[in-house]
């Protein structure tokens, strides 16, 4: 499998990466978006609480972390980036995912 960066570039260039490349690329990009969401939440919470901008509360720190995280992800194949514990073909992952979905569903049903 090609590195994530090559898969993205191929798709943007009009090529048609194979199904598994695209499937794993989508999962890797979703993981990257999750990391970004967590970082922005930390920054917003720190700002609202008036915390000093150090380490994870620092926009500069989060910017550098994001740059390095994406750089690493683009340089490896998406299946390797996800690792076995987050591989959608891993039955254990699917079981954890189903349990998480049930848990979130229960919480949402109580909130509604």
VMD Tcl script that builds the backbone (N, CA, C; Angstrom):
set m [mol new atoms 336]
animate dup $m
set s [atomselect $m all]
$s set {name element resname resid chain x y z} {
  {N N UNK 1 A 0.850 -1.179 0.000}
  {CA C UNK 1 A 0.000 0.000 0.000}
  {C C UNK 1 A 0.896 1.243 0.000}
  {N N UNK 2 A 0.478 2.225 -0.768}
  {CA C UNK 2 A 1.248 3.465 -0.866}
  {C C UNK 2 A 1.079 4.335 0.375}
  {N N UNK 3 A 2.038 5.257 0.586}
  {CA C UNK 3 A 1.874 6.212 1.683}
  {C C UNK 3 A 0.627 7.073 1.474}
  {N N UNK 4 A 0.066 7.548 2.576}
  {CA C UNK 4 A -1.144 8.369 2.534}
  {C C UNK 4 A -0.986 9.553 1.591}
  {N N UNK 5 A 0.146 10.235 1.648}
  {CA C UNK 5 A 0.376 11.396 0.776}
  {C C UNK 5 A 0.298 11.034 -0.698}
  {N N UNK 6 A 0.832 9.881 -1.057}
  {CA C UNK 6 A 0.785 9.444 -2.457}
  {C C UNK 6 A -0.642 9.076 -2.873}
  {N N UNK 7 A -1.378 8.471 -1.983}
  {CA C UNK 7 A -2.773 8.113 -2.291}
  {C C UNK 7 A -3.587 9.384 -2.534}
  {N N UNK 8 A -3.408 10.372 -1.671}
  {CA C UNK 8 A -4.135 11.642 -1.835}
  {C C UNK 8 A -3.734 12.302 -3.142}
  {N N UNK 9 A -2.435 12.354 -3.414}
  {CA C UNK 9 A -1.953 12.984 -4.645}
  {C C UNK 9 A -2.487 12.247 -5.869}
  {N N UNK 10 A -2.502 10.928 -5.826}
  {CA C UNK 10 A -3.022 10.141 -6.943}
  {C C UNK 10 A -4.496 10.463 -7.188}
  {N N UNK 11 A -5.286 10.514 -6.126}
  {CA C UNK 11 A -6.715 10.819 -6.274}
  {C C UNK 11 A -6.913 12.216 -6.849}
  {N N UNK 12 A -6.131 13.173 -6.376}
  {CA C UNK 12 A -6.260 14.544 -6.878}
  {C C UNK 12 A -5.792 14.686 -8.320}
  {N N UNK 13 A -4.918 13.762 -8.746}
  {CA C UNK 13 A -4.410 13.798 -10.122}
  {C C UNK 13 A -5.288 13.026 -11.091}
  {N N UNK 14 A -6.423 12.550 -10.613}
  {CA C UNK 14 A -7.356 11.854 -11.492}
  {C C UNK 14 A -7.155 10.356 -11.546}
  {N N UNK 15 A -6.180 9.834 -10.790}
  {CA C UNK 15 A -6.011 8.381 -10.741}
  {C C UNK 15 A -7.118 7.783 -9.887}
  {N N UNK 16 A -7.212 6.490 -9.911}
  {CA C UNK 16 A -8.213 5.792 -9.127}
  {C C UNK 16 A -7.507 4.775 -8.220}
  {N N UNK 17 A -7.065 5.248 -7.035}
  {CA C UNK 17 A -6.439 4.308 -6.100}
  {C C UNK 17 A -7.384 3.151 -5.813}
  {N N UNK 18 A -6.806 2.012 -5.437}
  {CA C UNK 18 A -7.680 0.860 -5.204}
  {C C UNK 18 A -8.528 1.045 -3.950}
  {N N UNK 19 A -9.519 0.214 -3.835}
  {CA C UNK 19 A -10.536 0.322 -2.790}
  {C C UNK 19 A -9.919 0.358 -1.398}
  {N N UNK 20 A -9.024 -0.598 -1.109}
  {CA C UNK 20 A -8.439 -0.649 0.226}
  {C C UNK 20 A -7.579 0.571 0.521}
  {N N UNK 21 A -6.849 1.070 -0.465}
  {CA C UNK 21 A -6.083 2.295 -0.243}
  {C C UNK 21 A -7.011 3.435 0.168}
  {N N UNK 22 A -8.104 3.578 -0.549}
  {CA C UNK 22 A -9.048 4.654 -0.237}
  {C C UNK 22 A -9.739 4.432 1.105}
  {N N UNK 23 A -10.109 3.209 1.389}
  {CA C UNK 23 A -10.790 2.895 2.645}
  {C C UNK 23 A -9.894 3.223 3.839}
  {N N UNK 24 A -8.632 2.801 3.761}
  {CA C UNK 24 A -7.713 3.089 4.858}
  {C C UNK 24 A -7.342 4.572 4.898}
  {N N UNK 25 A -7.262 5.212 3.747}
  {CA C UNK 25 A -6.970 6.650 3.710}
  {C C UNK 25 A -8.082 7.438 4.406}
  {N N UNK 26 A -9.334 7.066 4.171}
  {CA C UNK 26 A -10.455 7.738 4.832}
  {C C UNK 26 A -10.354 7.555 6.349}
  {N N UNK 27 A -10.036 6.359 6.808}
  {CA C UNK 27 A -9.911 6.113 8.250}
  {C C UNK 27 A -8.752 6.920 8.843}
  {N N UNK 28 A -7.623 6.987 8.136}
  {CA C UNK 28 A -6.478 7.760 8.623}
  {C C UNK 28 A -6.820 9.248 8.678}
  {N N UNK 29 A -7.498 9.755 7.667}
  {CA C UNK 29 A -7.880 11.168 7.661}
  {C C UNK 29 A -8.879 11.459 8.781}
  {N N UNK 30 A -9.768 10.532 9.057}
  {CA C UNK 30 A -10.716 10.704 10.154}
  {C C UNK 30 A -9.966 10.781 11.481}
  {N N UNK 31 A -8.953 9.951 11.643}
  {CA C UNK 31 A -8.136 9.988 12.855}
  {C C UNK 31 A -7.433 11.329 12.984}
  {N N UNK 32 A -6.882 11.828 11.886}
  {CA C UNK 32 A -6.228 13.135 11.917}
  {C C UNK 32 A -7.213 14.239 12.284}
  {N N UNK 33 A -8.427 14.169 11.756}
  {CA C UNK 33 A -9.445 15.166 12.104}
  {C C UNK 33 A -9.802 15.083 13.582}
  {N N UNK 34 A -9.827 13.890 14.131}
  {CA C UNK 34 A -10.123 13.725 15.548}
  {C C UNK 34 A -9.048 14.383 16.400}
  {N N UNK 35 A -7.786 14.171 16.028}
  {CA C UNK 35 A -6.689 14.831 16.753}
  {C C UNK 35 A -6.827 16.346 16.680}
  {N N UNK 36 A -7.175 16.865 15.512}
  {CA C UNK 36 A -7.364 18.318 15.366}
  {C C UNK 36 A -8.497 18.815 16.251}
  {N N UNK 37 A -9.606 18.068 16.288}
  {CA C UNK 37 A -10.754 18.468 17.104}
  {C C UNK 37 A -10.363 18.513 18.573}
  {N N UNK 38 A -9.613 17.530 19.026}
  {CA C UNK 38 A -9.169 17.498 20.426}
  {C C UNK 38 A -8.278 18.701 20.723}
  {N N UNK 39 A -7.358 18.988 19.803}
  {CA C UNK 39 A -6.445 20.115 20.004}
  {C C UNK 39 A -7.209 21.432 20.082}
  {N N UNK 40 A -8.147 21.642 19.162}
  {CA C UNK 40 A -8.928 22.885 19.187}
  {C C UNK 40 A -9.781 22.984 20.443}
  {N N UNK 41 A -10.331 21.870 20.897}
  {CA C UNK 41 A -11.124 21.878 22.131}
  {C C UNK 41 A -10.260 22.272 23.320}
  {N N UNK 42 A -9.044 21.716 23.383}
  {CA C UNK 42 A -8.135 22.072 24.473}
  {C C UNK 42 A -7.804 23.561 24.444}
  {N N UNK 43 A -7.527 24.071 23.262}
  {CA C UNK 43 A -7.205 25.488 23.145}
  {C C UNK 43 A -8.380 26.357 23.574}
  {N N UNK 44 A -9.568 26.011 23.118}
  {CA C UNK 44 A -10.757 26.801 23.463}
  {C C UNK 44 A -11.038 26.733 24.963}
  {N N UNK 45 A -10.962 25.542 25.548}
  {CA C UNK 45 A -11.203 25.397 26.982}
  {C C UNK 45 A -10.182 26.184 27.797}
  {N N UNK 46 A -8.918 26.126 27.389}
  {CA C UNK 46 A -7.873 26.860 28.094}
  {C C UNK 46 A -8.108 28.365 27.998}
  {N N UNK 47 A -8.478 28.816 26.809}
  {CA C UNK 47 A -8.727 30.243 26.627}
  {C C UNK 47 A -9.909 30.704 27.470}
  {N N UNK 48 A -10.993 29.922 27.465}
  {CA C UNK 48 A -12.175 30.298 28.241}
  {C C UNK 48 A -11.897 30.282 29.747}
  {N N UNK 49 A -10.971 29.414 30.174}
  {CA C UNK 49 A -10.638 29.323 31.593}
  {C C UNK 49 A -9.540 30.308 31.989}
  {N N UNK 50 A -9.020 31.037 31.000}
  {CA C UNK 50 A -7.971 32.011 31.277}
  {C C UNK 50 A -6.635 31.390 31.630}
  {N N UNK 51 A -6.391 30.168 31.166}
  {CA C UNK 51 A -5.124 29.487 31.458}
  {C C UNK 51 A -3.992 30.054 30.612}
  {N N UNK 52 A -2.802 29.958 31.152}
  {CA C UNK 52 A -1.617 30.412 30.423}
  {C C UNK 52 A -1.391 29.532 29.195}
  {N N UNK 53 A -0.854 30.127 28.150}
  {CA C UNK 53 A -0.617 29.415 26.890}
  {C C UNK 53 A 0.711 28.656 26.952}
  {N N UNK 54 A 0.704 27.539 27.688}
  {CA C UNK 54 A 1.895 26.691 27.741}
  {C C UNK 54 A 1.516 25.278 27.320}
  {N N UNK 55 A 2.457 24.597 26.753}
  {CA C UNK 55 A 2.289 23.233 26.248}
  {C C UNK 55 A 0.990 23.050 25.491}
  {N N UNK 56 A 0.136 22.114 25.921}
  {CA C UNK 56 A -1.061 21.823 25.115}
  {C C UNK 56 A -2.034 22.988 25.055}
  {N N UNK 57 A -1.884 23.968 25.930}
  {CA C UNK 57 A -2.736 25.164 25.891}
  {C C UNK 57 A -2.203 26.216 24.929}
  {N N UNK 58 A -1.079 25.960 24.310}
  {CA C UNK 58 A -0.432 26.928 23.431}
  {C C UNK 58 A -0.793 26.658 21.973}
  {N N UNK 59 A -1.255 27.694 21.278}
  {CA C UNK 59 A -1.574 27.551 19.855}
  {C C UNK 59 A -0.317 27.197 19.066}
  {N N UNK 60 A 0.821 27.776 19.437}
  {CA C UNK 60 A 2.095 27.478 18.749}
  {C C UNK 60 A 2.445 26.003 18.923}
  {N N UNK 61 A 2.317 25.499 20.142}
  {CA C UNK 61 A 2.590 24.088 20.412}
  {C C UNK 61 A 1.668 23.200 19.584}
  {N N UNK 62 A 0.369 23.490 19.609}
  {CA C UNK 62 A -0.598 22.686 18.867}
  {C C UNK 62 A -0.348 22.758 17.360}
  {N N UNK 63 A 0.052 23.925 16.869}
  {CA C UNK 63 A 0.371 24.084 15.445}
  {C C UNK 63 A 1.538 23.183 15.052}
  {N N UNK 64 A 2.582 23.191 15.866}
  {CA C UNK 64 A 3.753 22.355 15.577}
  {C C UNK 64 A 3.419 20.872 15.673}
  {N N UNK 65 A 2.630 20.511 16.682}
  {CA C UNK 65 A 2.212 19.120 16.832}
  {C C UNK 65 A 1.396 18.656 15.621}
  {N N UNK 66 A 0.480 19.506 15.185}
  {CA C UNK 66 A -0.359 19.164 14.035}
  {C C UNK 66 A 0.487 18.987 12.783}
  {N N UNK 67 A 1.426 19.916 12.560}
  {CA C UNK 67 A 2.306 19.826 11.390}
  {C C UNK 67 A 3.056 18.499 11.407}
  {N N UNK 68 A 3.665 18.164 12.537}
  {CA C UNK 68 A 4.440 16.922 12.637}
  {C C UNK 68 A 3.562 15.685 12.526}
  {N N UNK 69 A 2.369 15.722 13.095}
  {CA C UNK 69 A 1.443 14.595 13.024}
  {C C UNK 69 A 1.046 14.326 11.573}
  {N N UNK 70 A 0.715 15.376 10.835}
  {CA C UNK 70 A 0.319 15.205 9.438}
  {C C UNK 70 A 1.507 14.769 8.594}
  {N N UNK 71 A 2.660 15.342 8.855}
  {CA C UNK 71 A 3.873 14.956 8.122}
  {C C UNK 71 A 4.146 13.462 8.292}
  {N N UNK 72 A 4.039 12.979 9.533}
  {CA C UNK 72 A 4.250 11.545 9.783}
  {C C UNK 72 A 3.201 10.713 9.054}
  {N N UNK 73 A 1.947 11.127 9.143}
  {CA C UNK 73 A 0.855 10.353 8.538}
  {C C UNK 73 A 0.987 10.289 7.021}
  {N N UNK 74 A 1.359 11.400 6.394}
  {CA C UNK 74 A 1.474 11.423 4.939}
  {C C UNK 74 A 2.612 10.536 4.435}
  {N N UNK 75 A 3.602 10.283 5.280}
  {CA C UNK 75 A 4.772 9.518 4.859}
  {C C UNK 75 A 4.667 8.016 5.006}
  {N N UNK 76 A 3.588 7.536 5.594}
  {CA C UNK 76 A 3.429 6.089 5.769}
  {C C UNK 76 A 2.105 5.648 5.177}
  {N N UNK 77 A 1.998 4.341 4.933}
  {CA C UNK 77 A 0.727 3.862 4.395}
  {C C UNK 77 A -0.327 3.954 5.494}
  {N N UNK 78 A -1.566 4.255 5.116}
  {CA C UNK 78 A -2.607 4.501 6.104}
  {C C UNK 78 A -2.884 3.320 7.031}
  {N N UNK 79 A -2.720 2.109 6.549}
  {CA C UNK 79 A -2.956 0.940 7.398}
  {C C UNK 79 A -1.921 0.908 8.524}
  {N N UNK 80 A -0.670 1.204 8.198}
  {CA C UNK 80 A 0.376 1.266 9.227}
  {C C UNK 80 A 0.128 2.418 10.179}
  {N N UNK 81 A -0.311 3.547 9.643}
  {CA C UNK 81 A -0.580 4.711 10.486}
  {C C UNK 81 A -1.648 4.382 11.525}
  {N N UNK 82 A -2.695 3.698 11.113}
  {CA C UNK 82 A -3.780 3.343 12.031}
  {C C UNK 82 A -3.327 2.330 13.072}
  {N N UNK 83 A -2.491 1.413 12.657}
  {CA C UNK 83 A -2.063 0.345 13.551}
  {C C UNK 83 A -3.126 -0.732 13.666}
  {N N UNK 84 A -2.713 -1.888 14.148}
  {CA C UNK 84 A -3.633 -3.023 14.213}
  {C C UNK 84 A -4.822 -2.758 15.134}
  {N N UNK 85 A -4.599 -2.006 16.214}
  {CA C UNK 85 A -5.697 -1.789 17.160}
  {C C UNK 85 A -6.783 -0.865 16.611}
  {N N UNK 86 A -6.506 -0.168 15.505}
  {CA C UNK 86 A -7.509 0.698 14.870}
  {C C UNK 86 A -7.790 0.298 13.421}
  {N N UNK 87 A -7.424 -0.916 13.073}
  {CA C UNK 87 A -7.636 -1.441 11.723}
  {C C UNK 87 A -9.094 -1.873 11.586}
  {N N UNK 88 A -9.824 -1.317 10.619}
  {CA C UNK 88 A -11.241 -1.694 10.472}
  {C C UNK 88 A -11.454 -3.171 10.142}
  {N N UNK 89 A -10.403 -3.879 9.712}
  {CA C UNK 89 A -10.526 -5.315 9.457}
  {C C UNK 89 A -10.259 -6.160 10.703}
  {N N UNK 90 A -9.887 -5.526 11.799}
  {CA C UNK 90 A -9.607 -6.236 13.046}
  {C C UNK 90 A -10.919 -6.452 13.801}
  {N N UNK 91 A -11.296 -7.705 14.057}
  {CA C UNK 91 A -12.557 -7.984 14.763}
  {C C UNK 91 A -12.617 -7.340 16.156}
  {N N UNK 92 A -11.482 -7.268 16.855}
  {CA C UNK 92 A -11.466 -6.635 18.174}
  {C C UNK 92 A -11.805 -5.151 18.062}
  {N N UNK 93 A -11.276 -4.501 17.041}
  {CA C UNK 93 A -11.589 -3.093 16.810}
  {C C UNK 93 A -13.088 -2.919 16.562}
  {N N UNK 94 A -13.642 -3.780 15.732}
  {CA C UNK 94 A -15.069 -3.676 15.419}
  {C C UNK 94 A -15.924 -3.897 16.665}
  {N N UNK 95 A -15.506 -4.814 17.533}
  {CA C UNK 95 A -16.261 -5.053 18.764}
  {C C UNK 95 A -16.189 -3.835 19.681}
  {N N UNK 96 A -14.993 -3.224 19.824}
  {CA C UNK 96 A -14.860 -2.004 20.636}
  {C C UNK 96 A -15.691 -0.881 20.054}
  {N N UNK 97 A -15.700 -0.787 18.744}
  {CA C UNK 97 A -16.470 0.260 18.066}
  {C C UNK 97 A -17.966 0.091 18.331}
  {N N UNK 98 A -18.456 -1.141 18.220}
  {CA C UNK 98 A -19.877 -1.408 18.481}
  {C C UNK 98 A -20.230 -1.081 19.925}
  {N N UNK 99 A -19.347 -1.447 20.855}
  {CA C UNK 99 A -19.598 -1.154 22.273}
  {C C UNK 99 A -19.635 0.360 22.492}
  {N N UNK 100 A -18.745 1.085 21.860}
  {CA C UNK 100 A -18.730 2.553 21.982}
  {C C UNK 100 A -19.997 3.160 21.408}
  {N N UNK 101 A -20.442 2.645 20.277}
  {CA C UNK 101 A -21.664 3.151 19.658}
  {C C UNK 101 A -22.879 2.898 20.553}
  {N N UNK 102 A -22.939 1.727 21.187}
  {CA C UNK 102 A -24.044 1.433 22.108}
  {C C UNK 102 A -24.004 2.383 23.298}
  {N N UNK 103 A -22.813 2.615 23.837}
  {CA C UNK 103 A -22.650 3.500 24.982}
  {C C UNK 103 A -23.098 4.922 24.641}
  {N N UNK 104 A -22.643 5.443 23.513}
  {CA C UNK 104 A -23.016 6.797 23.093}
  {C C UNK 104 A -24.519 6.852 22.829}
  {N N UNK 105 A -25.071 5.820 22.233}
  {CA C UNK 105 A -26.515 5.778 21.986}
  {C C UNK 105 A -27.309 5.859 23.271}
  {N N UNK 106 A -26.860 5.161 24.316}
  {CA C UNK 106 A -27.543 5.209 25.606}
  {C C UNK 106 A -27.487 6.612 26.201}
  {N N UNK 107 A -26.326 7.232 26.119}
  {CA C UNK 107 A -26.173 8.589 26.658}
  {C C UNK 107 A -27.080 9.552 25.892}
  {N N UNK 108 A -27.062 9.468 24.578}
  {CA C UNK 108 A -27.883 10.383 23.767}
  {C C UNK 108 A -29.374 10.172 24.011}
  {N N UNK 109 A -29.780 8.929 24.264}
  {CA C UNK 109 A -31.197 8.685 24.512}
  {C C UNK 109 A -31.633 9.291 25.853}
  {N N UNK 110 A -30.724 9.395 26.798}
  {CA C UNK 110 A -31.043 10.008 28.092}
  {C C UNK 110 A -31.075 11.527 28.001}
  {N N UNK 111 A -30.290 12.079 27.109}
  {CA C UNK 111 A -30.220 13.540 26.942}
  {C C UNK 111 A -31.422 14.058 26.175}
  {N N UNK 112 A -31.916 13.285 25.241}
  {CA C UNK 112 A -33.013 13.720 24.380}
  {C C UNK 112 A -34.308 13.865 25.107}
}
mol reanalyze $m
mol bondsrecalc $m
mol representation Tube
mol addrep $m
